[in-house]
Amino acid sequence: MVFIKKAFAKDFESIYPLFEMFNNPNLNKEDWNKLFIKHCDTDEDYFGFVLMDDNKVVGFLGAIFSDRVIRDKIYKFCNMTAWVVKKEYRSYGILLINQFNKLTEYTITDLTPTYGAYDVFKKFEYKDLDNFIKLFIPFPNFKIFNKDYRIYFDNEIIRSILNDNDIKIFSDHLKFKKNNVVICCKNNYCYLIISITKRKGIRLAHIHYISNKTLFYDSFNIFRLKLCLKFKVFGIIIDERFVETLNIFGSFKVKLKLSGLYKSNELERKDIDILYSELFILNHL
């Protein structure tokens, strides 16, 4: 008899053989086990759903839960990850998706869909996050001499500046060893989380989290050169939904192969970042 049950931490050993079906040489058993560890203080005590045939594990769709503060209100998020079903049970895979469709109080994301999964989720009214990213090349300009803005890269200084909400994000993501940056102006600040990546062999800084978009827009021309020099990168890439209105000299749109997806009753795509997701936990950045 085929049925669905919640996946708890104790189920990892029985689920792990499914992950080997991905044939990913960059992920070992210890890496996959990170999907069964809480990375955010939430009420949920499970990590997705398991497809069972009697006492045999035949499928899995993971869930990474988080609570996020957006415009002073707490929203529940669920990031789907690691959808895998044994070949002979593929027709039952939809049962796993149906469990997530019941989580109507959550904003649900799938940040790394395959082409097949993308088509399935679109039928369930999931929306695209981005079809493009923006690449910004660091051109020198006189604004870099503006002394009203200060930029910090030291984690201890950054920790002392952040408010309670950003301190939580900072602390939760510190173990993923990404770059934290704060831009200050008078009594205001913008906190950034950045990873260093390569695209077509070119070293780039990818900004994943922007705590204060107004200050970010105002200061971007001042700090983008400093940021590139600090991290020794050719340019800065940012998901288009965060910078659609930031049209400055030296910016280019780059088409993505496949958009991430989301479903939400309250939030828009510009409200959704990739924190608390498999992109950090499994280091897919």
N, C-alpha and C positions, 0 to 999 in steps of 0.2 A: 504493500500500500504506500503510495507516494503522498507525502505531506510536508508542511513547512513548520519550522520551529525557530525561535530566536537563537542566535549564536552568542554564547558566553565565553569568557576567557578559558574556562576549563575544556571547551570544545576545540581549541586550536589544534591539538595533536591529531584529531580525527579529520579536521578540515585541511591540514597542511598538504597532504598528497595532491589535492586539487590544484594548489598553487604551482606545483611542479609542471602542470600542463601548460603554463605560460612559457616555459623554456627560456626564462630570463636569467642569463648568466650573471647579471649585476645584482641580483637579489638572492640572499641565502635564507635559511630557516629563521635565523635571528631577525633578519629584516622583516620578513612576513609576520613574525610574532608581534611587531610593533603595531599592527592593525588591531590587536587584542589588548591594548593598553590604553587607559584613559589619558588623553592629552589635554583635557579641559575639565574643569570641575562642573559637571552636569548631573542631572538626576538620572539619566539613562545608565543602565548597568549592563547593556548588551552591545554587540558589535556588528549587527547585521542579521541576516536570515540564512538558514540552512535548508536546502532541499534534501529530504530523506526518502529513501525507499526501505520501509521497515526500519532496520537498525543500521542501514548503510548510507553514508554521506555521498550524495551524487551531485550537489550543486551548492553554490554560495554566492551571496551578494552582500558586500560589507557596508557598514555604516559608521561614519565618524561624526559624532555629535558635538555641537558647541553652542554656547549662548553668547550672542553678540549684542553690544550696545550700539544702536544706530539712531541718531537724533534723539538721544536721551531715553530711548525705549529699548527694552530687552527683546530680542528675537531669537527663536530657536532655529538652528541650522542643522542639516544632515547632508554630509557629503558621501555619495555612493562610490564604492571602489571595489575592484577585484571581482567582477562578475564572471563566474566560471561555472559551467555545467558540463557534465560528462555527455559525450556525443549522443549516446542512445537515449538521453533524457532531455535533449534540447527543446522538445515540444512543451516541456514543463517549465522552462525558464521564465515564462511570463508570470508564473505564480510568485516568483521572487519580486518582480517589479510591482505586482499588485500590492504587496506588503508596504512598499514605499508610497504608493498612491493613496494609502489610507492615512498617511502621516500629514494630514491637511494643515495642521498648525505649524508645520516646519517649512522653511525655505530649503528645497532640495537641490543639490547640484551634482552633476556628473562632469568633471573637469577634463577627463581623458577618455571620451567615448571612442570606440572603434566605429568604422563605417556602418557595420551591421547594427550595433547598439544605437547609434545616432538615429537611424531610420525608425527603429522601434520606439524610442523615447519621443520622437517628434509626433508619433501617432497618439501619444498620451499628452499632447499639448505642452511639452517642454519647449522652452524658447532658447534661442542662441544668445550666448554671452557676448561673443566677439567673432567677427569674421576677419578682422585686421588687428595688428599691433602697430604702434607708432615707433619709429626709430628717430632719435634726436642726435644729431652730430654736434659736437662741442665747438662752436665758433667763438673766438674771443670778442668781447665787446666792452665798452666803457662801464657797463653796469657792474662788472665784477669788482669794481673799487668801492661799491656802495657799502658803507660801514654800519648801516642799520641792521644788516643781517649777519648772523654768525652761524657757523656750521660745526657740529661736533660729531666725532667718530668714536670717542672713548665710551665704552659701555657704562663705566661707573658715573661719568658725568651725565650720560643720557638717562640713567636710572634716577638720578636726582632731579631731573627736569620733568619727567612724565607724570601725568595724572593717574588716578587709580585704574581707570579702564586700560590705558596704554601700558601701565606697569604690568598688568595681568597678561596682556598680549606679549610684551617683552619677555616676561618670565617663562611663559608657556612655550615660546619659540626659541629660547636661548640655546637649548640642546641641539637644535638643528644647524647651529653654527653658520647662520647667515649674517649679513652685515647690517648693523643698526646705525641709523643716521638721524640727527635732529637738526633742524634749521630753526633758529630763534630770531624773532624780531620784537623788540620791546618786551611786553609781557605775554607774548603769544609764541606758539611753536608748532612745527609740523614734524611728526615722527614718520620715518620711512624704514621699511624692511626691504633689503636688496639682496639678490643673489647674483653671482657672476656666472655667465654662461657663454657658450660658443655657438655661433650659427654660421655655417659654411666656413668654419675655421677662424672666424672673426670673434674676438673677445669683447663681450658686451655686459653692461650692468642692467639687470632687469628689476624694476621697481614693482613690488607686489602689494605693498600697503602704504597708503597715504592718509594720515590721520586728519589733516586740515587742508582741504583742496584749495581754499581761497588763498592761504598763505603760500602754498606750493605754486600756484599759478603766478602769484606776484613775484616770487623769488627765483623761478626756474632759470631764467636767463642769467641770474647772478651765480648760481651754484653749479650749473650743469658742467661747466669746464672744470671746476674744482673737483667735482665728483669723478669725472673721467680721469683726471690726473691722479687722484688718490687711489683708484682701483685699477689704473693702467688699462683702461678699456677704450675701444674705438668710439663707442657711443652708448646711448641709454635707450632701452626699450621699455614701453609701458603699454598695457592693454588699452585698446582704443576707448573703451567705455569710460575710463577715468580721465581722459584728456581730449575728448571730442571737441571742446571749445578752445583748446590750446593750440592755436595755429601761429607758429613762429618760424622764422627763417632757419633752415637746416633741419626740417622735419619731413619724414617720409612715411607713407602707409605701406605696410608689408602684409600681403595676403596670407592667412593661415590655411593650412590644409583642411582642418576641421575645427569647428567651434565647440567650446564647452557648452553645457546646457544647464538650465535652471528652471525651477517651477516654484512660484511663490504667489500667495494671495495678497501680499501687502508690499513687497519690495520690488524695486526696479533693478535692472541689470547694473546700473552704476553704483548700487548699494552693495554689490556682492564682490568680495575679493576671494583669494584662494587660501587664506589662512585656515588652519585647522583642517587640512585636507591631505590626501595621499601624496600630493605634490611635495609637501614638506616631509611627511612621515617616511615615505619611501624614496625621498631624494630624487624626484623626477624633474627637478627644476634645471 
